[in-house]
Amino acid sequence: MVKKPKNTSGRGQRDLTVKVKTARGRKLSSTKWLQRQLNDPYVKRAKADGYRGRAAYKILELDDKYRFLVPGARVVDLGCAPGGWLQVAVKRVNALGERKGKAQGYVLGIDLQEVEPIAGAEIYQLDFMEDDADAKVREWLGGTANVVMSDMAASASGHKQTDHLRIIALCEAAAYFAFDVLEEGGTFVAKVLAGGAEGELQKLLKARFTKVANVKPPASRSDSSEKFVVATGFKGGQG
């Protein structure tokens, strides 16, 4: 049951914080997650703006800073479900050709699960770790990509250290995929978790890109250990 506290300020304002009672059969952690969702301003904004999730604002904020989703860019989104990042990319690279006088980009999403269609994006059900996945993506693109991005996270085990290692391994796999499909000068953006095991990943990216930045966008929850690596200026070849 959702309860809203009564107005006690006497100033014509009311406390809009939504409180959630712990229902029978629901874990305390689930109740806390639900309460956080109901009170998250980014969740509310996503609904109002038509995005499929609050994560859309993470890529918006990263692109506002680093400007990699430019009109005409060819973009690959790994693990694209539910599609919020695709929605942002479609608009920013002008995939629908709505911005007259600007180059028209191309947005390609791949995921293990089926994803509801998004106008302006081509979406394929594919495991990017398959041996021929990079060849398939280059074929669909008709060449190389300007941007490879990933908001993927491995399934949580409940063990913090294990989860950290899993997401770093997933990010490394996404990076190697990017090496195979990016054109020279391209950009790689991916979610990682702060925790001390990402040294090798950083070393790998610094060898293949001219600049590697680590950033926590405002849309990332303050209590989350997630951050994003933004690697720009892909060197091509073996770096």
C-alpha positions in Angstrom: 0.0 0.0 0.0 1.3 3.5 -0.9 0.7 6.3 1.6 1.3 10.0 1.3 1.8 11.9 4.5 -0.6 14.7 5.3 0.3 18.3 5.0 1.6 19.6 8.3 3.5 22.6 7.1 0.5 25.0 7.1 2.0 26.8 4.0 -0.1 25.3 1.3 2.6 22.8 0.4 2.7 19.1 1.0 5.4 16.5 1.5 5.4 14.5 -1.8 7.6 11.8 -0.5 6.0 8.4 -1.2 6.3 5.9 1.6 5.8 2.2 1.0 4.6 -0.3 3.6 6.3 -3.7 3.7 3.7 -6.1 2.3 3.4 -9.7 3.4 5.8 -11.8 1.3 7.9 -8.8 0.1 11.4 -8.5 1.3 12.6 -5.3 3.1 15.1 -4.8 0.3 12.3 -4.9 -2.3 10.3 -2.4 -0.3 13.2 -0.1 -0.2 13.8 -0.4 -3.9 10.2 0.3 -4.7 10.1 3.3 -2.4 13.3 4.6 -4.1 11.8 4.1 -7.5 8.6 5.9 -6.6 10.6 8.9 -5.3 13.3 9.0 -8.0 13.1 12.3 -10.0 14.7 10.6 -13.0 12.1 7.9 -13.0 9.4 10.5 -13.1 11.2 12.5 -15.8 11.6 9.3 -17.9 7.9 8.8 -17.8 7.2 12.4 -18.7 9.7 12.4 -21.5 8.7 9.1 -23.0 12.0 7.2 -22.3 11.9 3.5 -21.4 13.9 4.0 -18.3 15.9 6.4 -16.1 19.2 5.1 -17.7 18.4 7.3 -20.7 19.6 10.3 -18.7 23.0 8.7 -18.1 23.9 8.6 -21.8 22.3 12.0 -22.3 24.6 13.5 -19.6 27.7 11.6 -20.9 27.0 12.8 -24.4 26.4 16.4 -23.2 30.0 16.3 -21.8 31.9 14.3 -24.5 29.8 14.8 -27.7 30.1 11.4 -29.3 26.5 11.0 -30.5 26.8 13.5 -33.4 24.6 13.6 -36.5 25.6 11.0 -39.0 27.3 8.7 -36.4 26.9 4.9 -36.7 26.2 3.6 -33.2 26.1 0.1 -31.7 24.3 -0.4 -28.4 25.3 -3.7 -26.6 22.7 -5.1 -24.3 20.3 -2.5 -25.4 17.1 -3.6 -23.5 14.8 -1.9 -22.6 15.9 0.7 -25.2 16.4 4.0 -23.4 19.9 4.5 -24.7 18.7 3.7 -28.3 16.0 6.3 -28.0 18.6 8.9 -27.1 21.0 7.8 -29.8 18.3 7.9 -32.5 17.5 11.5 -31.8 21.1 12.7 -31.4 22.6 11.1 -34.5 19.6 12.1 -36.6 18.7 8.4 -37.4 15.3 9.4 -38.6 16.6 12.3 -40.7 14.3 14.8 -39.0 17.0 17.4 -38.7 17.2 18.9 -42.1 20.7 19.8 -43.2 22.3 17.4 -40.8 23.9 14.1 -41.7 21.7 11.0 -41.0 23.1 8.5 -38.6 22.4 4.8 -38.0 21.6 3.1 -34.7 21.9 -0.6 -34.1 20.9 -2.4 -30.9 21.7 -6.0 -29.9 20.5 -7.9 -26.9 20.0 -11.5 -25.7 16.3 -10.8 -25.3 13.7 -9.5 -27.6 13.3 -5.7 -27.5 10.3 -3.8 -28.5 10.9 -1.9 -31.7 12.1 1.7 -31.6 11.6 4.0 -34.6 15.0 4.8 -36.2 16.8 1.9 -34.6 17.6 -1.6 -36.0 17.4 -4.1 -33.2 18.7 -7.7 -33.4 18.5 -10.6 -30.9 22.1 -11.7 -30.7 24.8 -12.7 -28.2 27.7 -10.3 -28.9 30.1 -12.9 -27.5 29.4 -15.3 -30.3 32.4 -15.9 -32.6 30.9 -14.3 -35.6 28.9 -11.5 -33.9 31.4 -8.8 -34.9 31.2 -9.8 -38.6 27.4 -9.8 -38.4 27.3 -6.3 -36.9 29.7 -4.9 -39.5 27.5 -6.5 -42.2 24.4 -4.8 -40.7 26.2 -1.5 -40.4 27.6 -1.7 -43.9 31.0 -1.0 -42.4 32.4 0.1 -39.1 30.9 2.0 -36.1 31.7 5.4 -34.8 30.4 4.5 -31.3 30.0 1.3 -29.3 28.2 1.8 -26.0 27.1 -0.6 -23.3 25.0 -0.2 -20.1 25.2 -3.9 -19.5 25.4 -5.4 -16.0 25.9 -9.0 -15.1 23.2 -10.7 -13.0 23.7 -9.9 -9.4 24.8 -12.8 -7.1 24.5 -10.8 -3.9 28.2 -11.1 -3.3 29.7 -7.6 -3.9 33.2 -8.7 -4.9 31.9 -11.4 -7.3 29.5 -9.0 -8.9 32.3 -6.5 -9.4 34.5 -9.0 -11.1 31.6 -10.1 -13.3 30.8 -6.6 -14.6 34.4 -5.9 -15.2 34.7 -9.1 -17.3 31.6 -8.1 -19.2 33.0 -4.7 -19.9 36.3 -6.2 -21.1 34.3 -8.4 -23.5 32.5 -5.4 -24.8 35.8 -3.6 -25.2 37.2 -6.4 -27.3 34.1 -6.4 -29.4 34.5 -2.6 -29.9 38.0 -3.1 -31.1 36.6 -5.3 -33.9 33.9 -3.0 -35.1 35.1 0.6 -34.3 36.6 2.8 -37.0 39.7 4.8 -36.2 38.8 7.8 -34.0 35.8 6.0 -32.6 34.4 6.0 -29.1 33.7 3.3 -26.5 31.3 4.0 -23.6 30.6 1.4 -20.9 29.4 0.9 -17.4 31.8 -0.4 -14.8 31.7 -0.7 -11.0 34.3 1.0 -8.8 36.0 -1.5 -6.7 39.7 -2.0 -7.5 39.6 -4.7 -10.1 39.4 -2.5 -13.2 43.1 -1.7 -13.5 43.7 -4.2 -16.3 40.6 -2.8 -18.2 42.0 0.8 -17.8 45.4 -0.3 -19.1 43.8 -2.1 -22.0 41.7 0.9 -23.0 44.6 3.4 -22.6 46.6 1.3 -25.1 43.9 1.4 -27.7 42.4 4.9 -27.3 44.0 8.4 -27.1 41.8 9.4 -24.1 40.1 7.4 -21.3 37.9 9.2 -18.8 36.0 7.7 -15.8 32.9 9.6 -14.8 29.8 9.2 -12.7 27.0 11.1 -14.4 24.4 12.9 -12.2 21.7 10.4 -13.2 23.7 7.6 -11.5 22.3 7.1 -8.0 24.6 8.6 -5.3 24.6 5.3 -3.4 25.6 3.3 -6.5 29.2 2.2 -7.2 28.6 2.4 -10.9 30.6 4.7 -13.1 31.2 4.9 -16.8 34.3 4.7 -18.8 34.4 7.0 -21.9 37.3 6.1 -24.3 37.7 8.4 -27.3 40.0 8.4 -30.3 40.3 4.7 -31.1 43.7 4.1 -32.5 42.7 1.1 -34.7 44.9 -1.8 -35.5 46.6 -3.2 -32.4 47.2 0.2 -30.7 
